[in-house]
């Protein structure tokens, strides 16, 4: 999964470099690079925290 993420970020970076202006490049990086990456990491961390919480509840019970 991380290899796909690295490939996607490389693709987005190359796409941003090919834009006509700095503003367009920053928007591409933000909308296609940062936001999807943040969302993916947020979902993964949420699942991880939920699993930890469930294990703690099982150990306490």
PyMOL commands that set and color helices and strands:
alter all, ss='L'
color gray80, all
select helices_A, chain A and resi 2-17+22-60
alter helices_A, ss='H'
color red, helices_A
deselect
rebuild
show_as cartoon
